[in-house]
Structures are given as C-alpha cells and as structure tokens.
C-alpha cells in the first residue's frame, strides 16, 4: 500500500496519481490541506497544518492526524512524496 504525502506545488500530479491507486492513502501536509481530495477514499490531514490554516470545516472526509500518527503511517507504508 502506498502513502502519498501531498503539498503544493505538486498537488495536482500527486492527487491524479493517487486517484489511480485503489489502495492509496493520502496525507495532506502543509498547504496541501487546502486541496480537495474528492475521489480518494483514505485521506488524512495533519492537525497542526489544518489548525494553522483554519480549514477543518473544508476537509470533508479527511481524518485529522497528529505527527505521531503521520510517523506511524510512514513506517507502515511505502511513501510516495509529492511535497
């Protein structure tokens, strides 16, 4: 299973690639929390980035995670970096 770390400016490419991977897990980091991950089932957003940018209400089905959760996801999955 691949874990996609997505931030701007490579977000469009990252989200397009992740949408083609049925087992993708996507983590929106930094300014990536501004993105619309519609069409991707397993979406996460880093709490500190969400809080800093005030976008919690706009994240839809994204699960909010902290840095400890992010580290666990990185250790457990193959990482594809679009940050």
PDB file of N, CA, C and O in Angstrom, chain B, residues numbered from 101:
ATOM      1  N   UNK B 101       0.840  -1.173   0.000  1.00  0.00           N
ATOM      2  CA  UNK B 101       0.000   0.000   0.000  1.00  0.00           C
ATOM      3  C   UNK B 101       0.890   1.244   0.000  1.00  0.00           C
ATOM      4  O   UNK B 101       1.866   1.307   0.747  1.00  0.00           O
ATOM      5  N   UNK B 102       0.558   2.232  -0.833  1.00  0.00           N
ATOM      6  CA  UNK B 102       1.370   3.436  -0.933  1.00  0.00           C
ATOM      7  C   UNK B 102       0.748   4.573  -0.129  1.00  0.00           C
ATOM      8  O   UNK B 102      -0.470   4.741  -0.082  1.00  0.00           O
ATOM      9  N   UNK B 103       1.619   5.336   0.493  1.00  0.00           N
ATOM     10  CA  UNK B 103       1.236   6.516   1.245  1.00  0.00           C
ATOM     11  C   UNK B 103       1.730   7.726   0.468  1.00  0.00           C
ATOM     12  O   UNK B 103       2.933   7.886   0.260  1.00  0.00           O
ATOM     13  N   UNK B 104       0.804   8.580   0.037  1.00  0.00           N
ATOM     14  CA  UNK B 104       1.136   9.758  -0.748  1.00  0.00           C
ATOM     15  C   UNK B 104       1.157  10.979   0.151  1.00  0.00           C
ATOM     16  O   UNK B 104       0.135  11.334   0.740  1.00  0.00           O
ATOM     17  N   UNK B 105       2.311  11.627   0.264  1.00  0.00           N
ATOM     18  CA  UNK B 105       2.429  12.876   1.008  1.00  0.00           C
ATOM     19  C   UNK B 105       2.260  13.998   0.002  1.00  0.00           C
ATOM     20  O   UNK B 105       3.051  14.120  -0.933  1.00  0.00           O
ATOM     21  N   UNK B 106       1.229  14.822   0.187  1.00  0.00           N
ATOM     22  CA  UNK B 106       0.893  15.817  -0.835  1.00  0.00           C
ATOM     23  C   UNK B 106       0.852  17.224  -0.260  1.00  0.00           C
ATOM     24  O   UNK B 106       0.172  17.506   0.728  1.00  0.00           O
ATOM     25  N   UNK B 107       1.607  18.093  -0.919  1.00  0.00           N
ATOM     26  CA  UNK B 107       1.658  19.513  -0.614  1.00  0.00           C
ATOM     27  C   UNK B 107       1.700  20.254  -1.948  1.00  0.00           C
ATOM     28  O   UNK B 107       1.874  19.640  -3.001  1.00  0.00           O
ATOM     29  N   UNK B 108       1.543  21.549  -1.900  1.00  0.00           N
ATOM     30  CA  UNK B 108       1.705  22.362  -3.098  1.00  0.00           C
ATOM     31  C   UNK B 108       3.195  22.498  -3.380  1.00  0.00           C
ATOM     32  O   UNK B 108       3.947  22.459  -2.406  1.00  0.00           O
ATOM     33  N   UNK B 109       3.686  22.645  -4.538  1.00  0.00           N
ATOM     34  CA  UNK B 109       3.019  22.897  -5.802  1.00  0.00           C
ATOM     35  C   UNK B 109       2.755  21.631  -6.626  1.00  0.00           C
ATOM     36  O   UNK B 109       2.226  21.730  -7.733  1.00  0.00           O
ATOM     37  N   UNK B 110       3.104  20.465  -6.124  1.00  0.00           N
ATOM     38  CA  UNK B 110       2.956  19.227  -6.906  1.00  0.00           C
ATOM     39  C   UNK B 110       1.642  18.501  -6.620  1.00  0.00           C
ATOM     40  O   UNK B 110       1.502  17.321  -6.941  1.00  0.00           O
ATOM     41  N   UNK B 111       0.703  19.186  -6.032  1.00  0.00           N
ATOM     42  CA  UNK B 111      -0.535  18.571  -5.579  1.00  0.00           C
ATOM     43  C   UNK B 111      -1.361  17.948  -6.694  1.00  0.00           C
ATOM     44  O   UNK B 111      -1.848  16.828  -6.541  1.00  0.00           O
ATOM     45  N   UNK B 112      -1.528  18.644  -7.806  1.00  0.00           N
ATOM     46  CA  UNK B 112      -2.368  18.121  -8.881  1.00  0.00           C
ATOM     47  C   UNK B 112      -1.814  16.795  -9.389  1.00  0.00           C
ATOM     48  O   UNK B 112      -2.566  15.840  -9.586  1.00  0.00           O
ATOM     49  N   UNK B 113      -0.533  16.733  -9.595  1.00  0.00           N
ATOM     50  CA  UNK B 113       0.091  15.487 -10.053  1.00  0.00           C
ATOM     51  C   UNK B 113      -0.095  14.401  -9.005  1.00  0.00           C
ATOM     52  O   UNK B 113      -0.488  13.282  -9.333  1.00  0.00           O
ATOM     53  N   UNK B 114       0.185  14.721  -7.746  1.00  0.00           N
ATOM     54  CA  UNK B 114       0.062  13.747  -6.666  1.00  0.00           C
ATOM     55  C   UNK B 114      -1.343  13.203  -6.513  1.00  0.00           C
ATOM     56  O   UNK B 114      -1.533  11.995  -6.369  1.00  0.00           O
ATOM     57  N   UNK B 115      -2.335  14.092  -6.542  1.00  0.00           N
ATOM     58  CA  UNK B 115      -3.717  13.640  -6.408  1.00  0.00           C
ATOM     59  C   UNK B 115      -4.147  12.807  -7.613  1.00  0.00           C
ATOM     60  O   UNK B 115      -4.862  11.818  -7.450  1.00  0.00           O
ATOM     61  N   UNK B 116      -3.726  13.187  -8.815  1.00  0.00           N
ATOM     62  CA  UNK B 116      -4.056  12.398 -10.007  1.00  0.00           C
ATOM     63  C   UNK B 116      -3.474  10.993  -9.922  1.00  0.00           C
ATOM     64  O   UNK B 116      -4.145  10.018 -10.262  1.00  0.00           O
ATOM     65  N   UNK B 117      -2.236  10.888  -9.474  1.00  0.00           N
ATOM     66  CA  UNK B 117      -1.594   9.574  -9.331  1.00  0.00           C
ATOM     67  C   UNK B 117      -2.303   8.764  -8.247  1.00  0.00           C
ATOM     68  O   UNK B 117      -2.579   7.580  -8.441  1.00  0.00           O
ATOM     69  N   UNK B 118      -2.595   9.382  -7.127  1.00  0.00           N
ATOM     70  CA  UNK B 118      -3.254   8.684  -6.012  1.00  0.00           C
ATOM     71  C   UNK B 118      -4.640   8.181  -6.404  1.00  0.00           C
ATOM     72  O   UNK B 118      -5.053   7.108  -5.965  1.00  0.00           O
ATOM     73  N   UNK B 119      -5.360   8.940  -7.220  1.00  0.00           N
ATOM     74  CA  UNK B 119      -6.706   8.525  -7.643  1.00  0.00           C
ATOM     75  C   UNK B 119      -6.667   7.253  -8.482  1.00  0.00           C
ATOM     76  O   UNK B 119      -7.655   6.521  -8.541  1.00  0.00           O
ATOM     77  N   UNK B 120      -5.542   6.984  -9.127  1.00  0.00           N
ATOM     78  CA  UNK B 120      -5.400   5.773  -9.941  1.00  0.00           C
ATOM     79  C   UNK B 120      -4.943   4.566  -9.121  1.00  0.00           C
ATOM     80  O   UNK B 120      -4.882   3.451  -9.638  1.00  0.00           O
ATOM     81  N   UNK B 121      -4.626   4.784  -7.857  1.00  0.00           N
ATOM     82  CA  UNK B 121      -4.162   3.720  -6.964  1.00  0.00           C
ATOM     83  C   UNK B 121      -5.300   3.387  -6.003  1.00  0.00           C
ATOM     84  O   UNK B 121      -5.581   4.147  -5.076  1.00  0.00           O
ATOM     85  N   UNK B 122      -5.946   2.256  -6.226  1.00  0.00           N
ATOM     86  CA  UNK B 122      -7.117   1.890  -5.418  1.00  0.00           C
ATOM     87  C   UNK B 122      -6.795   1.665  -3.943  1.00  0.00           C
ATOM     88  O   UNK B 122      -7.699   1.688  -3.108  1.00  0.00           O
ATOM     89  N   UNK B 123      -5.542   1.451  -3.616  1.00  0.00           N
ATOM     90  CA  UNK B 123      -5.147   1.231  -2.222  1.00  0.00           C
ATOM     91  C   UNK B 123      -4.428   2.434  -1.623  1.00  0.00           C
ATOM     92  O   UNK B 123      -3.814   2.322  -0.563  1.00  0.00           O
ATOM     93  N   UNK B 124      -4.497   3.570  -2.285  1.00  0.00           N
ATOM     94  CA  UNK B 124      -3.759   4.758  -1.850  1.00  0.00           C
ATOM     95  C   UNK B 124      -4.234   5.274  -0.504  1.00  0.00           C
ATOM     96  O   UNK B 124      -5.419   5.236  -0.172  1.00  0.00           O
ATOM     97  N   UNK B 125      -3.274   5.750   0.244  1.00  0.00           N
ATOM     98  CA  UNK B 125      -3.527   6.543   1.441  1.00  0.00           C
ATOM     99  C   UNK B 125      -2.877   7.894   1.153  1.00  0.00           C
ATOM    100  O   UNK B 125      -1.704   7.957   0.782  1.00  0.00           O
ATOM    101  N   UNK B 126      -3.632   8.961   1.323  1.00  0.00           N
ATOM    102  CA  UNK B 126      -3.136  10.303   1.028  1.00  0.00           C
ATOM    103  C   UNK B 126      -3.067  11.114   2.307  1.00  0.00           C
ATOM    104  O   UNK B 126      -4.028  11.168   3.074  1.00  0.00           O
ATOM    105  N   UNK B 127      -1.914  11.747   2.531  1.00  0.00           N
ATOM    106  CA  UNK B 127      -1.771  12.661   3.664  1.00  0.00           C
ATOM    107  C   UNK B 127      -1.537  14.058   3.106  1.00  0.00           C
ATOM    108  O   UNK B 127      -0.567  14.305   2.391  1.00  0.00           O
ATOM    109  N   UNK B 128      -2.442  14.960   3.447  1.00  0.00           N
ATOM    110  CA  UNK B 128      -2.306  16.354   3.063  1.00  0.00           C
ATOM    111  C   UNK B 128      -1.459  17.046   4.123  1.00  0.00           C
ATOM    112  O   UNK B 128      -1.815  17.069   5.301  1.00  0.00           O
ATOM    113  N   UNK B 129      -0.336  17.608   3.690  1.00  0.00           N
ATOM    114  CA  UNK B 129       0.578  18.260   4.625  1.00  0.00           C
ATOM    115  C   UNK B 129       0.776  19.716   4.221  1.00  0.00           C
ATOM    116  O   UNK B 129       0.592  20.075   3.058  1.00  0.00           O
ATOM    117  N   UNK B 130       1.144  20.532   5.164  1.00  0.00           N
ATOM    118  CA  UNK B 130       1.401  21.953   4.966  1.00  0.00           C
ATOM    119  C   UNK B 130       0.262  22.587   4.161  1.00  0.00           C
ATOM    120  O   UNK B 130      -0.897  22.452   4.553  1.00  0.00           O
ATOM    121  N   UNK B 131       0.552  23.274   3.047  1.00  0.00           N
ATOM    122  CA  UNK B 131      -0.507  23.911   2.259  1.00  0.00           C
ATOM    123  C   UNK B 131      -1.357  22.902   1.498  1.00  0.00           C
ATOM    124  O   UNK B 131      -2.346  23.286   0.874  1.00  0.00           O
ATOM    125  N   UNK B 132      -1.004  21.646   1.533  1.00  0.00           N
ATOM    126  CA  UNK B 132      -1.812  20.599   0.914  1.00  0.00           C
ATOM    127  C   UNK B 132      -3.183  20.474   1.558  1.00  0.00           C
ATOM    128  O   UNK B 132      -4.101  19.921   0.952  1.00  0.00           O
ATOM    129  N   UNK B 133      -3.334  20.982   2.786  1.00  0.00           N
ATOM    130  CA  UNK B 133      -4.635  20.907   3.458  1.00  0.00           C
ATOM    131  C   UNK B 133      -5.683  21.792   2.784  1.00  0.00           C
ATOM    132  O   UNK B 133      -6.870  21.676   3.090  1.00  0.00           O
ATOM    133  N   UNK B 134      -5.272  22.664   1.884  1.00  0.00           N
ATOM    134  CA  UNK B 134      -6.213  23.494   1.128  1.00  0.00           C
ATOM    135  C   UNK B 134      -6.866  22.713  -0.021  1.00  0.00           C
ATOM    136  O   UNK B 134      -7.838  23.187  -0.608  1.00  0.00           O
ATOM    137  N   UNK B 135      -6.354  21.544  -0.341  1.00  0.00           N
ATOM    138  CA  UNK B 135      -6.799  20.789  -1.517  1.00  0.00           C
ATOM    139  C   UNK B 135      -8.107  20.060  -1.301  1.00  0.00           C
ATOM    140  O   UNK B 135      -8.520  19.809  -0.169  1.00  0.00           O
ATOM    141  N   UNK B 136      -8.751  19.724  -2.404  1.00  0.00           N
ATOM    142  CA  UNK B 136      -9.991  18.948  -2.384  1.00  0.00           C
ATOM    143  C   UNK B 136      -9.660  17.519  -2.812  1.00  0.00           C
ATOM    144  O   UNK B 136      -9.442  17.270  -3.998  1.00  0.00           O
ATOM    145  N   UNK B 137      -9.618  16.578  -1.871  1.00  0.00           N
ATOM    146  CA  UNK B 137      -9.242  15.203  -2.200  1.00  0.00           C
ATOM    147  C   UNK B 137     -10.413  14.322  -2.625  1.00  0.00           C
ATOM    148  O   UNK B 137     -10.381  13.108  -2.424  1.00  0.00           O
ATOM    149  N   UNK B 138     -11.441  14.924  -3.208  1.00  0.00           N
ATOM    150  CA  UNK B 138     -12.614  14.170  -3.654  1.00  0.00           C
ATOM    151  C   UNK B 138     -12.186  13.042  -4.586  1.00  0.00           C
ATOM    152  O   UNK B 138     -11.359  13.231  -5.477  1.00  0.00           O
ATOM    153  N   UNK B 139     -12.766  11.871  -4.361  1.00  0.00           N
ATOM    154  CA  UNK B 139     -12.457  10.715  -5.194  1.00  0.00           C
ATOM    155  C   UNK B 139     -11.400   9.803  -4.607  1.00  0.00           C
ATOM    156  O   UNK B 139     -11.081   8.767  -5.189  1.00  0.00           O
ATOM    157  N   UNK B 140     -10.851  10.176  -3.457  1.00  0.00           N
ATOM    158  CA  UNK B 140      -9.849   9.348  -2.779  1.00  0.00           C
ATOM    159  C   UNK B 140     -10.445   8.913  -1.445  1.00  0.00           C
ATOM    160  O   UNK B 140     -10.918   9.740  -0.666  1.00  0.00           O
ATOM    161  N   UNK B 141     -10.417   7.621  -1.195  1.00  0.00           N
ATOM    162  CA  UNK B 141     -11.089   7.076  -0.012  1.00  0.00           C
ATOM    163  C   UNK B 141     -10.333   7.319   1.289  1.00  0.00           C
ATOM    164  O   UNK B 141     -10.935   7.756   2.270  1.00  0.00           O
ATOM    165  N   UNK B 142      -9.043   7.051   1.322  1.00  0.00           N
ATOM    166  CA  UNK B 142      -8.259   7.142   2.554  1.00  0.00           C
ATOM    167  C   UNK B 142      -7.451   8.433   2.565  1.00  0.00           C
ATOM    168  O   UNK B 142      -6.333   8.486   2.052  1.00  0.00           O
ATOM    169  N   UNK B 143      -8.037   9.478   3.159  1.00  0.00           N
ATOM    170  CA  UNK B 143      -7.390  10.790   3.191  1.00  0.00           C
ATOM    171  C   UNK B 143      -7.163  11.204   4.639  1.00  0.00           C
ATOM    172  O   UNK B 143      -8.037  11.070   5.495  1.00  0.00           O
ATOM    173  N   UNK B 144      -5.963  11.710   4.879  1.00  0.00           N
ATOM    174  CA  UNK B 144      -5.584  12.206   6.196  1.00  0.00           C
ATOM    175  C   UNK B 144      -5.062  13.625   6.039  1.00  0.00           C
ATOM    176  O   UNK B 144      -4.570  13.995   4.973  1.00  0.00           O
ATOM    177  N   UNK B 145      -5.165  14.415   7.091  1.00  0.00           N
ATOM    178  CA  UNK B 145      -4.607  15.766   7.108  1.00  0.00           C
ATOM    179  C   UNK B 145      -3.952  15.989   8.464  1.00  0.00           C
ATOM    180  O   UNK B 145      -4.498  15.604   9.498  1.00  0.00           O
ATOM    181  N   UNK B 146      -2.781  16.612   8.452  1.00  0.00           N
ATOM    182  CA  UNK B 146      -2.032  16.830   9.686  1.00  0.00           C
ATOM    183  C   UNK B 146      -2.682  17.966  10.487  1.00  0.00           C
ATOM    184  O   UNK B 146      -2.845  19.083   9.994  1.00  0.00           O
ATOM    185  N   UNK B 147      -3.044  17.650  11.724  1.00  0.00           N
ATOM    186  CA  UNK B 147      -3.792  18.571  12.593  1.00  0.00           C
ATOM    187  C   UNK B 147      -3.124  19.936  12.718  1.00  0.00           C
ATOM    188  O   UNK B 147      -3.797  20.961  12.613  1.00  0.00           O
ATOM    189  N   UNK B 148      -1.839  19.965  12.935  1.00  0.00           N
ATOM    190  CA  UNK B 148      -1.141  21.232  13.113  1.00  0.00           C
ATOM    191  C   UNK B 148      -1.286  22.116  11.874  1.00  0.00           C
ATOM    192  O   UNK B 148      -1.450  23.330  11.996  1.00  0.00           O
ATOM    193  N   UNK B 149      -1.227  21.512  10.675  1.00  0.00           N
ATOM    194  CA  UNK B 149      -1.372  22.269   9.428  1.00  0.00           C
ATOM    195  C   UNK B 149      -2.816  22.736   9.239  1.00  0.00           C
ATOM    196  O   UNK B 149      -3.057  23.854   8.785  1.00  0.00           O
ATOM    197  N   UNK B 150      -3.766  21.881   9.586  1.00  0.00           N
ATOM    198  CA  UNK B 150      -5.190  22.224   9.487  1.00  0.00           C
ATOM    199  C   UNK B 150      -5.513  23.383  10.428  1.00  0.00           C
ATOM    200  O   UNK B 150      -6.164  24.348  10.028  1.00  0.00           O
ATOM    201  N   UNK B 151      -5.059  23.287  11.677  1.00  0.00           N
ATOM    202  CA  UNK B 151      -5.335  24.330  12.669  1.00  0.00           C
ATOM    203  C   UNK B 151      -4.686  25.656  12.271  1.00  0.00           C
ATOM    204  O   UNK B 151      -5.307  26.714  12.381  1.00  0.00           O
ATOM    205  N   UNK B 152      -3.454  25.595  11.817  1.00  0.00           N
ATOM    206  CA  UNK B 152      -2.718  26.810  11.440  1.00  0.00           C
ATOM    207  C   UNK B 152      -3.423  27.558  10.310  1.00  0.00           C
ATOM    208  O   UNK B 152      -3.394  28.787  10.263  1.00  0.00           O
ATOM    209  N   UNK B 153      -4.057  26.814   9.396  1.00  0.00           N
ATOM    210  CA  UNK B 153      -4.689  27.417   8.218  1.00  0.00           C
ATOM    211  C   UNK B 153      -6.202  27.578   8.369  1.00  0.00           C
ATOM    212  O   UNK B 153      -6.848  28.176   7.509  1.00  0.00           O
ATOM    213  N   UNK B 154      -6.769  27.051   9.454  1.00  0.00           N
ATOM    214  CA  UNK B 154      -8.194  27.218   9.735  1.00  0.00           C
ATOM    215  C   UNK B 154      -9.115  26.589   8.709  1.00  0.00           C
ATOM    216  O   UNK B 154     -10.122  27.188   8.328  1.00  0.00           O
ATOM    217  N   UNK B 155      -8.780  25.379   8.253  1.00  0.00           N
ATOM    218  CA  UNK B 155      -9.560  24.750   7.181  1.00  0.00           C
ATOM    219  C   UNK B 155     -10.281  23.468   7.605  1.00  0.00           C
ATOM    220  O   UNK B 155     -10.701  22.691   6.748  1.00  0.00           O
ATOM    221  N   UNK B 156     -10.427  23.240   8.886  1.00  0.00           N
ATOM    222  CA  UNK B 156     -11.028  21.990   9.366  1.00  0.00           C
ATOM    223  C   UNK B 156     -12.401  21.730   8.760  1.00  0.00           C
ATOM    224  O   UNK B 156     -12.719  20.590   8.419  1.00  0.00           O
ATOM    225  N   UNK B 157     -13.211  22.762   8.624  1.00  0.00           N
ATOM    226  CA  UNK B 157     -14.579  22.588   8.116  1.00  0.00           C
ATOM    227  C   UNK B 157     -14.624  22.246   6.630  1.00  0.00           C
ATOM    228  O   UNK B 157     -15.657  21.794   6.136  1.00  0.00           O
ATOM    229  N   UNK B 158     -13.525  22.453   5.913  1.00  0.00           N
ATOM    230  CA  UNK B 158     -13.495  22.250   4.462  1.00  0.00           C
ATOM    231  C   UNK B 158     -12.868  20.922   4.038  1.00  0.00           C
ATOM    232  O   UNK B 158     -12.717  20.670   2.843  1.00  0.00           O
ATOM    233  N   UNK B 159     -12.506  20.079   4.988  1.00  0.00           N
ATOM    234  CA  UNK B 159     -11.759  18.867   4.655  1.00  0.00           C
ATOM    235  C   UNK B 159     -12.619  17.649   4.343  1.00  0.00           C
ATOM    236  O   UNK B 159     -12.087  16.596   3.992  1.00  0.00           O
ATOM    237  N   UNK B 160     -13.902  17.771   4.460  1.00  0.00           N
ATOM    238  CA  UNK B 160     -14.781  16.660   4.102  1.00  0.00           C
ATOM    239  C   UNK B 160     -14.483  15.400   4.890  1.00  0.00           C
ATOM    240  O   UNK B 160     -14.541  15.402   6.119  1.00  0.00           O
ATOM    241  N   UNK B 161     -14.162  14.313   4.181  1.00  0.00           N
ATOM    242  CA  UNK B 161     -13.969  13.014   4.818  1.00  0.00           C
ATOM    243  C   UNK B 161     -12.544  12.771   5.310  1.00  0.00           C
ATOM    244  O   UNK B 161     -12.232  11.663   5.744  1.00  0.00           O
ATOM    245  N   UNK B 162     -11.681  13.771   5.254  1.00  0.00           N
ATOM    246  CA  UNK B 162     -10.295  13.585   5.692  1.00  0.00           C
ATOM    247  C   UNK B 162     -10.237  13.354   7.198  1.00  0.00           C
ATOM    248  O   UNK B 162     -10.905  14.036   7.976  1.00  0.00           O
ATOM    249  N   UNK B 163      -9.427  12.381   7.585  1.00  0.00           N
ATOM    250  CA  UNK B 163      -9.209  12.094   9.000  1.00  0.00           C
ATOM    251  C   UNK B 163      -8.059  12.980   9.478  1.00  0.00           C
ATOM    252  O   UNK B 163      -6.998  13.021   8.856  1.00  0.00           O
ATOM    253  N   UNK B 164      -8.278  13.681  10.577  1.00  0.00           N
ATOM    254  CA  UNK B 164      -7.254  14.558  11.142  1.00  0.00           C
ATOM    255  C   UNK B 164      -6.306  13.715  11.994  1.00  0.00           C
ATOM    256  O   UNK B 164      -6.735  12.968  12.873  1.00  0.00           O
ATOM    257  N   UNK B 165      -5.001  13.852  11.712  1.00  0.00           N
ATOM    258  CA  UNK B 165      -3.991  13.077  12.444  1.00  0.00           C
ATOM    259  C   UNK B 165      -2.922  14.014  13.014  1.00  0.00           C
ATOM    260  O   UNK B 165      -2.749  15.139  12.546  1.00  0.00           O
ATOM    261  N   UNK B 166      -2.214  13.527  14.029  1.00  0.00           N
ATOM    262  CA  UNK B 166      -1.100  14.301  14.568  1.00  0.00           C
ATOM    263  C   UNK B 166       0.206  13.748  14.007  1.00  0.00           C
ATOM    264  O   UNK B 166       0.201  12.801  13.220  1.00  0.00           O
ATOM    265  N   UNK B 167       1.322  14.345  14.415  1.00  0.00           N
ATOM    266  CA  UNK B 167       2.616  13.914  13.875  1.00  0.00           C
ATOM    267  C   UNK B 167       2.968  12.481  14.249  1.00  0.00           C
ATOM    268  O   UNK B 167       3.613  11.786  13.464  1.00  0.00           O
ATOM    269  N   UNK B 168       2.560  12.024  15.432  1.00  0.00           N
ATOM    270  CA  UNK B 168       2.819  10.628  15.808  1.00  0.00           C
ATOM    271  C   UNK B 168       2.109   9.675  14.856  1.00  0.00           C
ATOM    272  O   UNK B 168       2.676   8.663  14.444  1.00  0.00           O
ATOM    273  N   UNK B 169       0.853  10.004  14.507  1.00  0.00           N
ATOM    274  CA  UNK B 169       0.106   9.186  13.543  1.00  0.00           C
ATOM    275  C   UNK B 169       0.793   9.205  12.180  1.00  0.00           C
ATOM    276  O   UNK B 169       0.881   8.177  11.510  1.00  0.00           O
ATOM    277  N   UNK B 170       1.281  10.379  11.771  1.00  0.00           N
ATOM    278  CA  UNK B 170       1.975  10.500  10.483  1.00  0.00           C
ATOM    279  C   UNK B 170       3.220   9.623  10.455  1.00  0.00           C
ATOM    280  O   UNK B 170       3.477   8.936   9.467  1.00  0.00           O
ATOM    281  N   UNK B 171       3.981   9.645  11.524  1.00  0.00           N
ATOM    282  CA  UNK B 171       5.182   8.802  11.593  1.00  0.00           C
ATOM    283  C   UNK B 171       4.802   7.333  11.473  1.00  0.00           C
ATOM    284  O   UNK B 171       5.464   6.585  10.753  1.00  0.00           O
ATOM    285  N   UNK B 172       3.757   6.910  12.157  1.00  0.00           N
ATOM    286  CA  UNK B 172       3.312   5.515  12.068  1.00  0.00           C
ATOM    287  C   UNK B 172       2.914   5.160  10.639  1.00  0.00           C
ATOM    288  O   UNK B 172       3.266   4.084  10.156  1.00  0.00           O
ATOM    289  N   UNK B 173       2.190   6.037   9.958  1.00  0.00           N
ATOM    290  CA  UNK B 173       1.811   5.773   8.574  1.00  0.00           C
ATOM    291  C   UNK B 173       3.033   5.660   7.674  1.00  0.00           C
ATOM    292  O   UNK B 173       3.079   4.805   6.789  1.00  0.00           O
ATOM    293  N   UNK B 174       4.020   6.516   7.894  1.00  0.00           N
ATOM    294  CA  UNK B 174       5.243   6.485   7.081  1.00  0.00           C
ATOM    295  C   UNK B 174       5.989   5.177   7.287  1.00  0.00           C
ATOM    296  O   UNK B 174       6.489   4.586   6.330  1.00  0.00           O
ATOM    297  N   UNK B 175       6.067   4.722   8.532  1.00  0.00           N
ATOM    298  CA  UNK B 175       6.787   3.477   8.835  1.00  0.00           C
ATOM    299  C   UNK B 175       6.058   2.260   8.256  1.00  0.00           C
ATOM    300  O   UNK B 175       6.701   1.302   7.827  1.00  0.00           O
ATOM    301  N   UNK B 176       4.737   2.293   8.242  1.00  0.00           N
ATOM    302  CA  UNK B 176       3.934   1.143   7.841  1.00  0.00           C
ATOM    303  C   UNK B 176       3.695   1.038   6.330  1.00  0.00           C
ATOM    304  O   UNK B 176       3.214   0.007   5.860  1.00  0.00           O
ATOM    305  N   UNK B 177       4.019   2.080   5.562  1.00  0.00           N
ATOM    306  CA  UNK B 177       3.668   2.101   4.145  1.00  0.00           C
ATOM    307  C   UNK B 177       4.853   2.548   3.282  1.00  0.00           C
ATOM    308  O   UNK B 177       5.805   3.164   3.761  1.00  0.00           O
ATOM    309  N   UNK B 178       4.757   2.216   2.006  1.00  0.00           N
ATOM    310  CA  UNK B 178       5.705   2.742   1.025  1.00  0.00           C
ATOM    311  C   UNK B 178       5.316   4.193   0.774  1.00  0.00           C
ATOM    312  O   UNK B 178       4.149   4.480   0.508  1.00  0.00           O
ATOM    313  N   UNK B 179       6.275   5.112   0.854  1.00  0.00           N
ATOM    314  CA  UNK B 179       5.980   6.534   0.743  1.00  0.00           C
ATOM    315  C   UNK B 179       6.268   7.040  -0.654  1.00  0.00           C
ATOM    316  O   UNK B 179       7.326   6.776  -1.224  1.00  0.00           O
ATOM    317  N   UNK B 180       5.293   7.780  -1.201  1.00  0.00           N
ATOM    318  CA  UNK B 180       5.435   8.474  -2.470  1.00  0.00           C
ATOM    319  C   UNK B 180       5.261   9.951  -2.131  1.00  0.00           C
ATOM    320  O   UNK B 180       4.195  10.366  -1.675  1.00  0.00           O
ATOM    321  N   UNK B 181       6.307  10.741  -2.356  1.00  0.00           N
ATOM    322  CA  UNK B 181       6.317  12.117  -1.889  1.00  0.00           C
ATOM    323  C   UNK B 181       6.023  13.105  -3.009  1.00  0.00           C
ATOM    324  O   UNK B 181       6.757  13.177  -3.995  1.00  0.00           O
ATOM    325  N   UNK B 182       4.944  13.865  -2.850  1.00  0.00           N
ATOM    326  CA  UNK B 182       4.592  14.954  -3.763  1.00  0.00           C
ATOM    327  C   UNK B 182       4.556  16.252  -2.969  1.00  0.00           C
ATOM    328  O   UNK B 182       3.621  17.043  -3.101  1.00  0.00           O
ATOM    329  N   UNK B 183       5.568  16.467  -2.152  1.00  0.00           N
ATOM    330  CA  UNK B 183       5.630  17.666  -1.311  1.00  0.00           C
ATOM    331  C   UNK B 183       6.813  18.520  -1.715  1.00  0.00           C
ATOM    332  O   UNK B 183       7.042  19.577  -1.127  1.00  0.00           O
TER     333      UNK B 183
END
